[in-house]
Amino acid sequence: MGIIQLTQSRAILSLVIFTILILSFQSAGNLNNSDPVVAKMADANNVISKLKVSVRQVSSSTSSSSSSSPPKLAIAVTNTYSSPVTILSWNSPLDPLALQLGLVSFSAAAQAGSDDDDYTPIQIPTIQIRRKMPPETDALVTIGAGQTKEQVLELRDPIVPLDKLRGRVRVACAGEWMSVWLLEVDAVPKASLEKAGASDDAYRGPFQSEAVDMEL
């Protein structure tokens, strides 16, 4: 009889321990789901991944018109998220200084007859600038759901060494979003702007376009 009771006690104890373990795992999962830091990271990845960056050639220079019509590059951001977003254009694909800040990379094709994938990176002079805080409203760009914003940049010396970029050139745009808000521009809080780049209510993350070939 004592053996039976001992066996029953062990079975009950095992069941209790198993139940406690199950409840612990469930509790941990609920904590992770409700953790604001975890939730924000998930939201950030979701929002940032829906901002698609692309580059395309607008025009190409010729020997007769290169001085009056430099080659042009268009950089676009398409919002594939379900609601509008507002981005801080600083250090973004829509920054007018995108070339000077090194956000655009260039690689020149090798000589004719070599491998089509044989490209040599071209070093572009870059600058460092200090922005006045907080950003003015003209530094904010709202992109509606499904909409695209684009800027066109002229490739001019000495910003871009055109003498090294004649022929087929591979171009891409990459960097980090400083601030992205799930808001219209008029709704971005002043306090958030004052901490642009480090505000808790703004999303940050990398951007990377696909590389495209241009003829310069």
VOPA-469579 format. One line per field, with one value per atom (N, C-alpha, C, CB): residue number from 1; atom name; x, y, z. Coordinates in steps of 0.2 Angstrom, whole numbers, plus 5000, padded with zeros to 4 digits. Glycine has a CB too. Example, Ala and Ser with C-alpha at 12.3 -4.5 7.8 and 13.67 -1.06 7.14 Angstrom:
% VOPA-469579
seq	(1|1|1|1|2|2|2|2)
atom	(N|CA|C|CB|N|CA|C|CB)
u	(5066|5062|5066|5057|5064|5068|5064|5070)
v	(4972|4978|4984|4978|4989|4995|5000|4997)
w	(5039|5039|5039|5045|5035|5036|5039|5029)
END
This chain:
% VOPA-469579
seq	(1|1|1|1|2|2|2|2|3|3|3|3|4|4|4|4|5|5|5|5|6|6|6|6|7|7|7|7|8|8|8|8|9|9|9|9|10|10|10|10|11|11|11|11|12|12|12|12|13|13|13|13|14|14|14|14|15|15|15|15|16|16|16|16|17|17|17|17|18|18|18|18|19|19|19|19|20|20|20|20|21|21|21|21|22|22|22|22|23|23|23|23|24|24|24|24|25|25|25|25|26|26|26|26|27|27|27|27|28|28|28|28|29|29|29|29|30|30|30|30|31|31|31|31|32|32|32|32|33|33|33|33|34|34|34|34|35|35|35|35|36|36|36|36|37|37|37|37|38|38|38|38|39|39|39|39|40|40|40|40|41|41|41|41|42|42|42|42|43|43|43|43|44|44|44|44|45|45|45|45|46|46|46|46|47|47|47|47|48|48|48|48|49|49|49|49|50|50|50|50|51|51|51|51|52|52|52|52|53|53|53|53|54|54|54|54|55|55|55|55|56|56|56|56|57|57|57|57|58|58|58|58|59|59|59|59|60|60|60|60|61|61|61|61|62|62|62|62|63|63|63|63|64|64|64|64|65|65|65|65|66|66|66|66|67|67|67|67|68|68|68|68|69|69|69|69|70|70|70|70|71|71|71|71|72|72|72|72|73|73|73|73|74|74|74|74|75|75|75|75|76|76|76|76|77|77|77|77|78|78|78|78|79|79|79|79|80|80|80|80|81|81|81|81|82|82|82|82|83|83|83|83|84|84|84|84|85|85|85|85|86|86|86|86|87|87|87|87|88|88|88|88|89|89|89|89|90|90|90|90|91|91|91|91|92|92|92|92|93|93|93|93|94|94|94|94|95|95|95|95|96|96|96|96|97|97|97|97|98|98|98|98|99|99|99|99|100|100|100|100|101|101|101|101|102|102|102|102|103|103|103|103|104|104|104|104|105|105|105|105|106|106|106|106|107|107|107|107|108|108|108|108|109|109|109|109|110|110|110|110|111|111|111|111|112|112|112|112|113|113|113|113|114|114|114|114|115|115|115|115|116|116|116|116|117|117|117|117|118|118|118|118|119|119|119|119|120|120|120|120|121|121|121|121|122|122|122|122|123|123|123|123|124|124|124|124|125|125|125|125|126|126|126|126|127|127|127|127|128|128|128|128|129|129|129|129|130|130|130|130|131|131|131|131|132|132|132|132|133|133|133|133|134|134|134|134|135|135|135|135|136|136|136|136|137|137|137|137|138|138|138|138|139|139|139|139|140|140|140|140|141|141|141|141|142|142|142|142|143|143|143|143|144|144|144|144|145|145|145|145|146|146|146|146|147|147|147|147|148|148|148|148|149|149|149|149|150|150|150|150|151|151|151|151|152|152|152|152|153|153|153|153|154|154|154|154|155|155|155|155|156|156|156|156|157|157|157|157|158|158|158|158|159|159|159|159|160|160|160|160|161|161|161|161|162|162|162|162|163|163|163|163|164|164|164|164|165|165|165|165|166|166|166|166|167|167|167|167|168|168|168|168|169|169|169|169|170|170|170|170|171|171|171|171|172|172|172|172|173|173|173|173|174|174|174|174|175|175|175|175|176|176|176|176|177|177|177|177|178|178|178|178|179|179|179|179|180|180|180|180|181|181|181|181|182|182|182|182|183|183|183|183|184|184|184|184|185|185|185|185|186|186|186|186|187|187|187|187|188|188|188|188|189|189|189|189|190|190|190|190|191|191|191|191|192|192|192|192|193|193|193|193|194|194|194|194|195|195|195|195|196|196|196|196|197|197|197|197|198|198|198|198|199|199|199|199|200|200|200|200|201|201|201|201|202|202|202|202|203|203|203|203|204|204|204|204|205|205|205|205|206|206|206|206|207|207|207|207|208|208|208|208|209|209|209|209|210|210|210|210|211|211|211|211|212|212|212|212|213|213|213|213|214|214|214|214|215|215|215|215|216|216|216|216)
atom	(N|CA|C|CB|N|CA|C|CB|N|CA|C|CB|N|CA|C|CB|N|CA|C|CB|N|CA|C|CB|N|CA|C|CB|N|CA|C|CB|N|CA|C|CB|N|CA|C|CB|N|CA|C|CB|N|CA|C|CB|N|CA|C|CB|N|CA|C|CB|N|CA|C|CB|N|CA|C|CB|N|CA|C|CB|N|CA|C|CB|N|CA|C|CB|N|CA|C|CB|N|CA|C|CB|N|CA|C|CB|N|CA|C|CB|N|CA|C|CB|N|CA|C|CB|N|CA|C|CB|N|CA|C|CB|N|CA|C|CB|N|CA|C|CB|N|CA|C|CB|N|CA|C|CB|N|CA|C|CB|N|CA|C|CB|N|CA|C|CB|N|CA|C|CB|N|CA|C|CB|N|CA|C|CB|N|CA|C|CB|N|CA|C|CB|N|CA|C|CB|N|CA|C|CB|N|CA|C|CB|N|CA|C|CB|N|CA|C|CB|N|CA|C|CB|N|CA|C|CB|N|CA|C|CB|N|CA|C|CB|N|CA|C|CB|N|CA|C|CB|N|CA|C|CB|N|CA|C|CB|N|CA|C|CB|N|CA|C|CB|N|CA|C|CB|N|CA|C|CB|N|CA|C|CB|N|CA|C|CB|N|CA|C|CB|N|CA|C|CB|N|CA|C|CB|N|CA|C|CB|N|CA|C|CB|N|CA|C|CB|N|CA|C|CB|N|CA|C|CB|N|CA|C|CB|N|CA|C|CB|N|CA|C|CB|N|CA|C|CB|N|CA|C|CB|N|CA|C|CB|N|CA|C|CB|N|CA|C|CB|N|CA|C|CB|N|CA|C|CB|N|CA|C|CB|N|CA|C|CB|N|CA|C|CB|N|CA|C|CB|N|CA|C|CB|N|CA|C|CB|N|CA|C|CB|N|CA|C|CB|N|CA|C|CB|N|CA|C|CB|N|CA|C|CB|N|CA|C|CB|N|CA|C|CB|N|CA|C|CB|N|CA|C|CB|N|CA|C|CB|N|CA|C|CB|N|CA|C|CB|N|CA|C|CB|N|CA|C|CB|N|CA|C|CB|N|CA|C|CB|N|CA|C|CB|N|CA|C|CB|N|CA|C|CB|N|CA|C|CB|N|CA|C|CB|N|CA|C|CB|N|CA|C|CB|N|CA|C|CB|N|CA|C|CB|N|CA|C|CB|N|CA|C|CB|N|CA|C|CB|N|CA|C|CB|N|CA|C|CB|N|CA|C|CB|N|CA|C|CB|N|CA|C|CB|N|CA|C|CB|N|CA|C|CB|N|CA|C|CB|N|CA|C|CB|N|CA|C|CB|N|CA|C|CB|N|CA|C|CB|N|CA|C|CB|N|CA|C|CB|N|CA|C|CB|N|CA|C|CB|N|CA|C|CB|N|CA|C|CB|N|CA|C|CB|N|CA|C|CB|N|CA|C|CB|N|CA|C|CB|N|CA|C|CB|N|CA|C|CB|N|CA|C|CB|N|CA|C|CB|N|CA|C|CB|N|CA|C|CB|N|CA|C|CB|N|CA|C|CB|N|CA|C|CB|N|CA|C|CB|N|CA|C|CB|N|CA|C|CB|N|CA|C|CB|N|CA|C|CB|N|CA|C|CB|N|CA|C|CB|N|CA|C|CB|N|CA|C|CB|N|CA|C|CB|N|CA|C|CB|N|CA|C|CB|N|CA|C|CB|N|CA|C|CB|N|CA|C|CB|N|CA|C|CB|N|CA|C|CB|N|CA|C|CB|N|CA|C|CB|N|CA|C|CB|N|CA|C|CB|N|CA|C|CB|N|CA|C|CB|N|CA|C|CB|N|CA|C|CB|N|CA|C|CB|N|CA|C|CB|N|CA|C|CB|N|CA|C|CB|N|CA|C|CB|N|CA|C|CB|N|CA|C|CB|N|CA|C|CB|N|CA|C|CB|N|CA|C|CB|N|CA|C|CB|N|CA|C|CB|N|CA|C|CB|N|CA|C|CB|N|CA|C|CB|N|CA|C|CB|N|CA|C|CB|N|CA|C|CB|N|CA|C|CB|N|CA|C|CB|N|CA|C|CB|N|CA|C|CB|N|CA|C|CB|N|CA|C|CB|N|CA|C|CB|N|CA|C|CB|N|CA|C|CB|N|CA|C|CB|N|CA|C|CB|N|CA|C|CB|N|CA|C|CB|N|CA|C|CB|N|CA|C|CB|N|CA|C|CB|N|CA|C|CB|N|CA|C|CB|N|CA|C|CB|N|CA|C|CB|N|CA|C|CB|N|CA|C|CB|N|CA|C|CB|N|CA|C|CB|N|CA|C|CB|N|CA|C|CB|N|CA|C|CB|N|CA|C|CB|N|CA|C|CB|N|CA|C|CB|N|CA|C|CB|N|CA|C|CB)
u	(5004|5000|5004|4995|5010|5014|5017|5020|5019|5022|5017|5024|5011|5006|5005|4999|5005|5004|5010|5003|5016|5022|5022|5028|5020|5019|5014|5017|5008|5003|5006|4997|5010|5012|5017|5016|5021|5026|5023|5031|5017|5014|5010|5008|5008|5004|5010|5001|5015|5021|5023|5027|5024|5026|5021|5027|5015|5009|5009|5002|5011|5011|5017|5012|5023|5029|5027|5035|5024|5023|5018|5020|5013|5008|5012|5002|5016|5020|5024|5024|5027|5032|5027|5035|5022|5017|5015|5011|5013|5011|5016|5008|5022|5028|5030|5034|5029|5031|5025|5031|5019|5014|5015|5007|5016|5017|5023|5019|5029|5034|5032|5040|5028|5026|5022|5022|5017|5013|5017|5008|5022|5026|5030|5031|5032|5036|5031|5039|5025|5020|5018|5014|5018|5016|5022|5012|5028|5034|5034|5040|5033|5033|5039|5032|5045|5051|5051|5057|5049|5048|5043|5046|5038|5032|5035|5026|5038|5041|5046|5044|5050|5055|5052|5060|5046|5042|5039|5037|5036|5033|5038|5029|5044|5049|5051|5055|5052|5054|5049|5056|5043|5037|5037|5031|5037|5036|5042|5036|5048|5054|5055|5061|5053|5053|5048|5052|5043|5038|5040|5032|5046|5048|5054|5052|5051|5055|5059|5051|5066|5070|5072|5077|5072|5074|5078|5068|5082|5086|5085|5094|5085|5084|5088|5077|5090|5093|5088|5098|5089|5084|5086|5083|5093|5096|5103|5095|5106|5113|5116|5114|5122|5126|5129|5131|5130|5133|5139|5128|5143|5149|5148|5154|5142|5140|5136|5136|5133|5129|5131|5122|5136|5138|5139|5144|5141|5143|5136|5147|5131|5125|5119|5122|5120|5115|5119|5111|5120|5124|5119|5127|5122|5118|5114|5122|5108|5104|5102|5098|5101|5099|5093|5105|5088|5082|5082|5076|5081|5080|5073|5086|5070|5063|5062|5059|5057|5055|5047|5056|5045|5038|5036|5038|5030|5028|5023|5024|5024|5020|5016|5024|5017|5013|5006|5017|5002|4995|4992|4991|4997|4995|5001|4994|4999|5005|5010|5002|5016|5022|5025|5027|5029|5033|5040|5030|5044|5051|5055|5054|5060|5065|5070|5069|5070|5074|5082|5072|5084|5091|5094|5093|5100|5103|5099|5106|5093|5089|5090|5081|5086|5087|5084|5083|5080|5077|5081|5070|5087|5091|5094|5097|5094|5097|5104|5095|5107|5115|5116|5117|5112|5113|5120|5107|5121|5128|5134|5128|5134|5139|5140|5138|5135|5135|5137|5128|5138|5140|5134|5145|5128|5122|5122|5116|5125|5124|5131|5122|5131|5138|5138|5139|5144|5145|5150|5147|5149|5154|5155|5153|5161|5162|5163|5168|5160|5161|5168|5156|5170|5177|5178|5180|5183|5184|5180|5192|5179|5175|5178|5174|5174|5176|5177|5183|5177|5177|5171|5181|5171|5165|5160|5166|5153|5148|5147|5141|5149|5148|5155|5146|5159|5166|5165|5172|5164|5163|5169|5156|5171|5176|5173|5182|5172|5170|5173|5170|5170|5173|5172|5169|5177|5177|5174|5184|5169|5166|5168|5158|5170|5172|5165|5175|5166|5160|5162|5159|5156|5157|5153|5154|5155|5151|5148|5156|5142|5139|5135|5133|5134|5131|5124|5135|5119|5112|5110|5107|5106|5103|5097|5101|5097|5091|5086|5093|5080|5076|5075|5070|5074|5073|5067|5072|5067|5062|5057|5064|5051|5046|5047|5039|5052|5053|5058|5057|5061|5065|5061|5070|5054|5050|5046|5045|5045|5042|5037|5047|5030|5025|5024|5018|5023|5022|5016|5028|5010|5004|5005|4999|5000|5000|5000|4994|5005|5005|5008|4998|5010|5013|5020|5010|5023|5030|5033|5032|5038|5042|5048|5042|5050|5056|5060|5055|5067|5071|5076|5075|5077|5082|5089|5079|5094|5101|5105|5104|5108|5113|5120|5113|5123|5129|5134|5130|5137|5142|5149|5139|5154|5160|5160|5166|5163|5168|5165|5174|5158|5154|5155|5147|5154|5155|5160|5148|5166|5171|5169|5177|5166|5163|5168|5159|5174|5179|5180|5186|5178|5179|5173|5181|5167|5161|5158|5156|5162|5160|5159|5165|5153|5151|5146|5158|5146|5141|5143|5141|5139|5140|5134|5141|5136|5131|5130|5133|5124|5122|5118|5119|5119|5114|5114|5116|5109|5108|5107|5102|5110|5110|5112|5114|5109|5110|5105|5109|5104|5100|5094|5104|5088|5083|5084|5076|5084|5085|5079|5088|5073|5067|5061|5066|5057|5051|5045|5051|5040|5034|5028|5033|5024|5017|5012|5015|5014|5010|5010|5012|5005|5006|5011|4999|5013|5018|5016|5021|5010|5007|5006|5000|5006|5004|5011|5000|5017|5023|5024|5029|5025|5025|5032|5025|5031|5037|5043|5035|5041|5045|5049|5042|5046|5049|5054|5044|5052|5057|5063|5053|5062|5068|5073|5066|5071|5075|5076|5073|5075|5076|5082|5075|5081|5086|5087|5093|5083|5084|5077|5089|5072|5065|5062|5060|5059|5056|5050|5054|5047|5041|5042|5035|5048|5050|5054|5054|5053|5056|5063|5051|5067|5074|5076|5079|5080|5082|5086|5076|5088|5092|5088|5097|5090|5087|5093|5084|5090|5095|5091|5098|5093|5090|5093|5090|5090|5093|5098|5088|5104|5108|5106|5115|5107|5104|5110|5098|5110|5115|5113|5117|5118|5117|5122|5117|5120|5125|5127|5122|5133|5135|5140|5138)
v	(4994|5000|5006|5000|5006|5012|5013|5011|5008|5008|5012|5002|5010|5013|5020|5009|5022|5029|5033|5030|5030|5033|5035|5029|5029|5030|5035|5023|5035|5040|5047|5039|5048|5055|5057|5054|5053|5055|5057|5049|5053|5055|5062|5050|5063|5070|5075|5070|5074|5079|5080|5076|5075|5076|5080|5069|5079|5082|5090|5079|5091|5098|5102|5098|5098|5101|5103|5097|5098|5099|5105|5092|5105|5111|5118|5110|5118|5124|5126|5123|5121|5123|5125|5116|5122|5125|5132|5120|5133|5140|5145|5140|5143|5147|5149|5144|5144|5146|5150|5139|5149|5153|5161|5151|5161|5168|5171|5167|5168|5171|5173|5166|5169|5171|5178|5166|5178|5184|5190|5183|5189|5195|5197|5193|5193|5195|5199|5189|5196|5199|5206|5195|5207|5213|5218|5212|5216|5220|5226|5216|5232|5238|5238|5244|5236|5236|5231|5235|5225|5220|5222|5213|5224|5227|5232|5229|5237|5242|5240|5248|5235|5233|5229|5228|5225|5222|5227|5217|5232|5238|5241|5243|5242|5246|5242|5247|5235|5231|5231|5224|5231|5231|5237|5229|5243|5249|5251|5255|5250|5251|5247|5250|5240|5236|5238|5229|5242|5244|5250|5245|5253|5259|5257|5264|5256|5254|5259|5250|5259|5263|5261|5265|5265|5263|5269|5261|5267|5272|5271|5272|5276|5275|5281|5275|5280|5285|5289|5282|5296|5300|5302|5307|5304|5305|5304|5313|5303|5302|5308|5295|5309|5314|5312|5317|5316|5314|5319|5315|5317|5322|5329|5318|5329|5336|5340|5335|5337|5340|5339|5338|5336|5334|5341|5330|5346|5352|5356|5357|5355|5358|5354|5362|5347|5343|5337|5340|5338|5332|5326|5335|5321|5315|5316|5308|5313|5314|5307|5318|5307|5301|5302|5298|5298|5299|5294|5298|5296|5292|5292|5293|5287|5287|5283|5284|5285|5281|5279|5285|5273|5271|5268|5266|5271|5268|5263|5274|5257|5251|5249|5245|5253|5252|5254|5256|5252|5253|5260|5248|5264|5271|5276|5271|5282|5287|5287|5294|5289|5290|5296|5284|5299|5305|5304|5311|5305|5304|5310|5300|5310|5315|5314|5315|5319|5318|5318|5324|5321|5321|5314|5324|5313|5307|5301|5305|5303|5299|5299|5300|5294|5295|5301|5289|5305|5311|5317|5312|5316|5322|5325|5319|5331|5334|5333|5342|5332|5331|5323|5334|5319|5312|5310|5308|5313|5312|5313|5315|5320|5322|5318|5329|5315|5312|5304|5312|5302|5295|5290|5294|5292|5288|5284|5291|5287|5284|5281|5289|5275|5271|5270|5265|5271|5270|5265|5276|5260|5255|5255|5248|5256|5256|5249|5261|5248|5242|5241|5241|5235|5234|5234|5226|5234|5234|5230|5234|5231|5227|5220|5231|5215|5208|5205|5209|5208|5205|5203|5210|5200|5197|5203|5194|5202|5207|5209|5205|5205|5206|5209|5200|5211|5214|5221|5211|5224|5231|5233|5233|5239|5242|5248|5244|5248|5253|5260|5252|5265|5272|5276|5276|5279|5283|5290|5283|5291|5298|5302|5297|5308|5313|5314|5320|5313|5314|5320|5308|5323|5328|5326|5335|5330|5329|5336|5327|5336|5342|5342|5344|5348|5348|5352|5352|5349|5352|5356|5346|5361|5365|5361|5372|5360|5357|5362|5352|5360|5355|5356|5353|5350|5351|5356|5344|5359|5363|5359|5369|5361|5357|5355|5360|5359|5357|5352|5364|5349|5343|5337|5344|5338|5332|5331|5333|5324|5322|5317|5320|5319|5314|5310|5317|5303|5299|5295|5294|5296|5292|5285|5295|5281|5274|5273|5270|5269|5267|5273|5266|5278|5284|5284|5290|5288|5288|5295|5284|5297|5303|5302|5306|5307|5306|5312|5303|5312|5318|5316|5320|5321|5320|5324|5323|5320|5323|5324|5319|5329|5330|5327|5337|5324|5321|5326|5314|5330|5335|5335|5342|5336|5337|5344|5338|5344|5339|5334|5342|5335|5330|5323|5332|5322|5315|5316|5313|5312|5312|5308|5308|5312|5310|5306|5315|5309|5306|5298|5310|5296|5289|5285|5289|5289|5285|5285|5289|5285|5285|5278|5288|5277|5270|5267|5265|5260|5257|5258|5250|5260|5261|5258|5269|5255|5252|5256|5245|5258|5263|5260|5269|5262|5259|5265|5253|5264|5269|5265|5274|5267|5264|5268|5257|5267|5271|5269|5278|5274|5273|5278|5272|5276|5281|5284|5278|5291|5294|5294|5301|5295|5296|5295|5302|5290|5289|5288|5282|5292|5293|5290|5300|5286|5284|5290|5278|5296|5301|5306|5305|5310|5316|5321|5319|5325|5329|5334|5333|5336|5341|5338|5344|5331|5328|5326|5322|5327|5325|5330|5325|5327|5331|5335|5327|5341|5346|5343|5353|5339|5336|5331|5333|5327|5322|5325|5318|5331|5334|5336|5340|5339|5341|5336|5344|5329|5324|5320|5319|5323|5319|5315|5324|5309|5304|5300|5307|5302|5298|5298|5301|5300|5300|5293|5305|5292|5285|5284|5285|5289|5288|5288|5293|5288|5287|5281|5293|5278|5272|5273|5268|5269|5269|5263|5272|5263|5256|5258|5252|5252|5253|5253|5247|5256|5256|5254|5263|5251|5248|5247|5241|5251|5250|5244|5256|5241|5237|5241|5233|5238|5241|5241|5237|5246|5247|5249|5251|5247|5249|5256|5244|5260|5267|5267|5273|5271|5272|5280|5270|5281|5288|5290|5290)
w	(5000|5000|5000|5006|5004|5004|4997|5009|4994|4987|4982|4984|4983|4978|4980|4979|4986|4988|4985|4995|4986|4984|4976|4986|4973|4965|4963|4962|4967|4966|4967|4970|4973|4974|4969|4981|4967|4962|4955|4960|4954|4947|4948|4946|4954|4955|4955|4962|4958|4958|4951|4962|4947|4940|4936|4937|4937|4934|4936|4936|4942|4945|4942|4953|4941|4939|4931|4939|4928|4920|4919|4917|4924|4923|4924|4928|4929|4931|4925|4937|4922|4916|4910|4914|4909|4903|4905|4903|4911|4913|4912|4920|4914|4913|4906|4917|4902|4895|4892|4891|4894|4891|4894|4893|4900|4903|4900|4911|4898|4895|4888|4894|4884|4878|4878|4874|4883|4884|4885|4889|4890|4891|4885|4897|4881|4875|4870|4871|4870|4865|4868|4864|4874|4877|4878|4883|4878|4879|4874|4879|4876|4871|4867|4875|4870|4866|4860|4870|4862|4857|4851|4860|4854|4849|4844|4853|4847|4843|4838|4847|4840|4835|4829|4839|4831|4826|4821|4829|4824|4820|4816|4825|4818|4815|4809|4819|4810|4804|4799|4807|4801|4796|4792|4800|4796|4792|4788|4798|4790|4787|4780|4791|4781|4775|4770|4778|4771|4766|4763|4770|4764|4761|4756|4766|4749|4744|4741|4739|4740|4737|4730|4742|4725|4718|4715|4714|4710|4707|4699|4708|4695|4688|4684|4686|4678|4674|4671|4669|4671|4668|4661|4673|4661|4654|4654|4653|4648|4648|4644|4645|4645|4642|4635|4646|4630|4624|4623|4618|4619|4617|4615|4612|4612|4610|4615|4604|4620|4625|4632|4624|4633|4640|4644|4640|4641|4645|4647|4642|4643|4644|4647|4638|4646|4649|4652|4643|4659|4662|4663|4669|4664|4666|4672|4666|4673|4679|4681|4677|4688|4692|4696|4696|4695|4699|4705|4695|4711|4717|4720|4722|4720|4723|4729|4717|4733|4739|4738|4745|4738|4737|4744|4731|4746|4752|4751|4756|4752|4751|4758|4748|4763|4769|4768|4775|4773|4772|4775|4776|4777|4779|4778|4787|4778|4776|4781|4776|4779|4783|4782|4782|4787|4786|4787|4790|4783|4784|4785|4778|4789|4789|4783|4796|4779|4772|4774|4768|4779|4781|4780|4788|4776|4775|4773|4782|4769|4766|4759|4768|4755|4748|4745|4745|4749|4746|4749|4749|4752|4754|4747|4759|4746|4741|4741|4741|4746|4747|4747|4753|4744|4744|4741|4741|4735|4732|4736|4725|4739|4743|4750|4745|4752|4759|4758|4762|4751|4750|4750|4755|4750|4750|4743|4751|4738|4731|4729|4726|4728|4726|4718|4729|4715|4708|4707|4705|4702|4700|4693|4703|4690|4683|4680|4681|4674|4671|4669|4665|4668|4666|4658|4668|4656|4649|4645|4647|4638|4634|4633|4627|4633|4632|4639|4629|4645|4651|4654|4656|4659|4662|4664|4669|4662|4663|4670|4660|4675|4682|4685|4686|4681|4683|4683|4678|4689|4690|4696|4693|4695|4699|4703|4696|4710|4714|4712|4721|4711|4710|4717|4704|4719|4725|4724|4729|4728|4727|4733|4726|4732|4738|4742|4735|4748|4753|4758|4757|4760|4765|4772|4762|4777|4783|4785|4789|4787|4788|4795|4782|4798|4804|4803|4809|4804|4803|4809|4802|4808|4813|4816|4811|4822|4826|4829|4831|4829|4826|4818|4829|4815|4808|4806|4804|4801|4798|4795|4793|4794|4791|4783|4791|4780|4773|4773|4770|4779|4779|4780|4784|4781|4782|4775|4787|4774|4767|4769|4762|4768|4769|4762|4771|4763|4757|4759|4756|4755|4756|4755|4752|4757|4756|4748|4759|4746|4739|4734|4736|4737|4733|4733|4736|4729|4728|4728|4721|4731|4731|4727|4738|4723|4719|4719|4712|4718|4717|4711|4723|4708|4702|4704|4695|4703|4705|4698|4710|4697|4692|4694|4689|4689|4690|4687|4688|4691|4689|4693|4690|4689|4692|4697|4687|4702|4705|4710|4708|4711|4715|4713|4716|4707|4704|4698|4701|4699|4694|4687|4696|4683|4677|4672|4673|4673|4668|4670|4669|4676|4678|4677|4685|4675|4674|4667|4679|4663|4656|4654|4651|4650|4648|4653|4648|4654|4658|4666|4656|4670|4677|4681|4678|4686|4691|4697|4693|4698|4703|4708|4700|4715|4720|4726|4723|4730|4735|4742|4734|4747|4753|4759|4753|4765|4771|4776|4769|4781|4787|4787|4793|4788|4789|4796|4789|4797|4803|4807|4803|4804|4807|4802|4811|4804|4800|4805|4796|4804|4808|4804|4810|4808|4805|4806|4808|4803|4804|4798|4810|4797|4792|4795|4791|4791|4793|4798|4787|4797|4802|4809|4800|4810|4816|4820|4815|4816|4820|4826|4815|4832|4838|4838|4844|4840|4841|4845|4843|4850|4855|4851|4861|4846|4843|4838|4839|4835|4830|4834|4827|4840|4844|4845|4850|4845|4846|4840|4852|4834|4828|4827|4822|4825|4825|4831|4824|4837|4843|4846|4847|4843|4846|4847|4842|4852|4854|4849|4861|4847|4843|4835|4845|4833|4826|4825|4824|4819|4817|4814|4813|4814|4811|4808|4816|4803|4800|4794|4799|4791|4785|4778|4784|4773|4766|4761|4765|4756|4751|4745|4753|4739|4733|4729|4729|4724|4720|4715|4715|4713|4709|4702|4709|4698|4691|4687|4690|4681|4676|4672|4671|4672|4668|4662|4673|4657|4652|4652|4645|4654|4655|4649|4662)
END
